[in-house]
Amino acid sequence: MKFALLSALFASASAFTAPSTSAPNTALSAGKADLEALAVKANPKVGFYDPMSLADQDFWGKGNEQTISFLRQSEIKHGRIAMFAFVGYIVQSNFVFPWAQTLAGAPHPSADLVPEAQWDAVPMGAKWQIFAVISMLELWDECGGGGAMPHYMNGRQPGKYPPFTLFRDNVHFVLDLYDPFGFNKNMSEETKERRLVCELNNGRLAMLGIFGFLSADKVPGSVPLLNDIAIPYSGDPMIPFEGQFSYFS
């Protein structure tokens, strides 16, 4: 059932595909006018939608353009994580790795468990390893890959993750996160523009999708479309170390 739902949602994502543009611009879009133009490319029917007027704000006294750069970087990053989460939720609902999860030989949590419960069953040490890797990737992003790129609030293209060149040359070989084998180095600017807008739209759709799954499991009946496949979950998906670790206990 969840595979069928995945196929249906991917098919619906075609409605979010951006039309081709005649004036590609993959550089930083910092001003509000750029956001308005991007909104039309992303969804001509909805257009620019900013009910909280975030595009007019000045975060931390850095200026409006830097604020917009922060917001764009955040949206793209959250969209990418949501796409991972959405696909991961469906995969975990049907398959788990056949090999042992720990050095002690403990298997991965069963696919019979809802993915939220699978996460709860992961040992605390494994969770800390996951968060440690995430923290290192975040640090590398914030420092622009050791100075290889400017900060995303000061001129870097939104969503462009720094290469691991400095780390690769001085510490250990590692592939870059984006295009590690250089397949896209000759991609045209028009194609880059179209794919970036498509990524933005798919990320927005994935954020709705993963929260739809979480809501359906946590609050029965909250997402009628998922009533037939939702599995009730009594825990709290917003507490990653529930029952294992807490600052307040």
TABEL-V474078 format. One line per field, one symbol per residue. psi: psi as a letter, one per 30 degrees, with the letter a starting at -180 (. if undefined). Layout:
psi = ???
This chain:
psi = efeeeeeeeeefffffkklklfikjglkjeleeeeeeeeeeejfeeakjifghffgljkggfleeeeeeeeeeeeeeeeeeeeeeeeeeeefffllkflkelffgkllkkffkkeeeeeefkkeeeeeeefeeeeeeeeeeeghhggflllffhfkkkfjkklgeeeeffdkkkklekhfggfgfgkleeeeeeeeeeeeeeeeeeeeeefeeeeeeejkffiefgeffkkkkfajfgjfhkfekkfg.
